[in-house]
Amino acid sequence: MDDNTIKRLLTKVKKGNLTIENALQSFKELPYKDLGFAKVDNHRTIRCGFPEVIFCEGKTPEQVLKISEQIIKHGADLLATRANEEIYKCVSQQYKNARYNDKARTIVIKNSRSKKKKGLILIVTAGTSDIPVAEEAKETAEIMGNNVKVLYDVGVAGIHRLLSKKEDIDAAKVLIVVAGMEGALASVVGGMVARPVIGVPTSVGYGTSFGGVTPLLAMLNSCAANVTVVNIDNGFGAAYVASLINSTK
C-alpha cells in the first residue's frame, strides 16, 4: 500500500463511501499479503520508494498473475522481470494495459503519474548482443520515473563510436555500462566522466568469458575509481541503484 492508496482510503472514509472497519482491514494488510506460495510486500514503496518487483523465473504464469493482482490492487506500478511470452499472455488477459518488452523480458503496468526525475541516466552497451540486458535496465529506469537515453554498440573495438557521443556522455548524471567479452568499456567510460558509472557484466562472450565471470572480474578490478559493479546480466539492479542516485539533489 503506497501513500496515494492511503490517501484514497481516508478520502472514502470522510465521504462515507467506506466504513472505518473496512479501512482498518486494508491497513492490516500493510506489512504483506500471504498468498501461501508468496508473501507480497505491500508497503515496500513506503520503505524503499518503489513497489516490490516480480522476478518471474521459476514462477508459473498463475503465480505471477496472483502476485500482480496484489501489487496493482494497492495502486502501485508493476514491473515483472525475466518474464516469458506465456506469463505475459496470462497477465495481459486480465490487464489490457500490460506492456511486454520481448528483448528485456519485462512486463510493465503503469498506474501512477510519477514526475520525471531531473537527471539523465545514460545506458551504454559495448555490443548489440548486450542490448537485452540494457533493455531490462531501460525498462526499470523508466518505470521508476527517470529520464533515460541509450547508446548501443559503442564498444572498445571501435572506440571512435563512443568518442563521437561525448556530448551525450557528459550530459548524464549517472551512467550504466553494459558489456560482455572482456568488459573493458566500463573502465573507458569511467575515465571520461566525473559521474558514477555502474558496470553490468554480461554473459556474452566466447569460452574464456566463463559466462560473464571474465567481464565481472575486469570491472571489479577497474582502475577508474568511479566505477561500481552489479552482478552478471543484472540490468534491473543497475537501473534501481542508478535511479536512487538520480533522485538525490
N, C-alpha and C positions, 0 to 999 in steps of 0.2 A: 504494500500500500504506500503510494507516494503522497507528497504534500497536497497535490491537486485533488486526489481522491478523498483525503481527509476533509479538505475544504468543501467538496461537493456533498459529503455526508452531513457535515454540520449545517450547510445551507438547507438541505432537505429537512432536517430536524426542525430548523427555525420556521420553515414554511408549512410544517405539519404534514409533509409528504413521506416522512419516515419516523417510526417510533424510536424512542430513546433505547428501548430494548434491542431493536434490530441494529441500531448504530453501534451499541456496545458489542454486539456479536461480531460485527465487522472489525472492530478494534481488537477483539480477542484473537482474530486471525493474523494480527500484525506480525508476530515473530516468524511463523512459517505455516504452510498448509501441508499436512501429512497425507500424501496420496498412497501410502503403502510402499510403492516402489521408488518414491521420490519425496523429498521434503522441500517444497518450493519456498524460497526465501523472499517473503512478500515485502520486507522493509529494507532491502539492500540499497534501494535508491536513497533512503534517508541516511543510511550509514556511509555509503560509498559514492553516492552521486549518480549511479546508473543501476538499472534493474539487473536481476540475475540473467545471465546469458546461457542458452541451452547448447551444450556440446552433444551433438546428435549421434556420434559414432557409438555403437553398442546399444543404442536405444531403438525400440520398434517405432514405426510411424504413429501407432496409437498412443504410446507413452509420450512422444514429443507433442502430440496434439493436446493431451490432457495437461501437460506442464504449460503449454502455450495458453490454454484456456485460463489457468490461474494467473498468469502474468498479465494477460490482456484484461481480465476481469478487474484488476486493480488499477487500470488506466495507464499502464506502463507501455513503453515501446518494447517491441520484441526483436531480439536478434538471436538467431539459431545458426551455429557454425557446423561445418562438416556434415551438411545435410545432403542427401541424395534426392533424385527425382521422385522416388516413391514417397519419401517423407514430405516433400513439397506438395505433391498431389493430395495427400491426406490433409495437410494443414489448409491448403487453398480451397478445398471443398467447403470448409466452414468459414474461412476468412478470405473473401474475394480480393481484398486489398493486399494480400501477401505477395511479396515480390521475391523472385528467385534469381540469384546470380550463379549460373552454372559453372563459371570459372572459379569463383570464390567458394562455391558450395555453401552459400549463406541464404537464409530466409529472413526477410525484414518485414515487419509490420509497424508502420509509424502511427502512433496515437497522439503524441503530444506535439506542441508547437514550440519547441525549444529555440532560443535565439542562437544564431551562429556565433561561435567564439571568434574573437577578433584576429588572432594569429593564424598563420598558414602552416598546415602540415604538408610537407612535400615527401612523396613516396617515390623512391628511385630504385629501379631494378638493373642488375647487370645484364641480364639477357631476357629474351622473350619467354624462355622456359620458366623463369621466375615469376611470371605475371600472376598465376593462380594464388600464390602466397600474398603477393602485393594487393590483389583484388580483395582478399579477405581483410587485409589491413584497411583498404579504402572503404569498404562497406562498414567496418567497425567505426572508423573515424568519422564518417559522415553521419551515421545514426546517433553518434554522441555529440553532434552539433558543431563539428569543426569545418572550417574551410579547407578543402583538400585539393591538391593538384598532383599529377603523376608525371614522371619521366621514365619511360620504359625503353629498355635495350640501349643503355649508355655505359656498358662495361669497359674495363680497362684494356680489352683487346683493340678497342678503337677509342682511345681516350679523348680524341677531338670531339666526339659526340657529346661527352659530358661537359667539356670546357665551353662548348657553344651555348650551353644553357646556364651560364654563370649568373645571369640576372635572376632567373627563377630560383636558383640555389641560394642566392643572397637574400631573397625576399622571405624565405621560410623562417618561422620561429623554432621549429623542430623538424628534423629530417629522419625518415625511416629508409634505411638502405637494405635492399633485399638482394642477396647474392648467393649463388652456389659455387661450384668448381673450387677455386682456391680462396674465395671470399675477400679478395683484395679491395673491392670497391668501397667498403666501409671506411678503411683507413684513408683512402684517397679523398673521399668526401669530407672526412673528419679534418683533414689538413687544409681544407678550403674555407671553412666557416668557423665563426665564433658562436656556434649554436650546439645544442645537444643533438647527437647522432645516435639513433637506435639501430643497431645491426641485427638483421634477421638472416641467419644462415639457412640455406635451403638444401634439400636432399638431392638437388640437381647436380649431376656430375658423373664422371667415369669411375671406375673401380676404386681408386685410391681416395676418392672423396668420402668413402665409407658412409654413404647415406646422409651426408651433411656434417659428419664429425670434423672433417678437414676444414671447411669454412668456419665452423663453430670455434675451433681452436685458433684459427688465424685471427678471427675477430676478437677473441678474448685476449690475444697477445698483441693487439693493435698498439702501435706507438703513438697514435693520436689520442690524446688524453680526454677528449670529449666524446669518445665512442663507448657506449654501453651495449650489452648484447642480451637478447632473449633466446629462447630455445629454438631448435631446428623447426622450420616451417611455421613458426608461431606468429603469423601476421596479426592475429587478434590481440595477443599480448602486447605486441609492439605498439599497435594503434591505441590501445587502452592507456598505456603509460604516456604516449605522445599527447593524448587528449588531456590527461591530468597536467602535463607540463604546459600545454597551450591554454589551460584555464587559469593559470597563475598570472597575476598582474605584473 
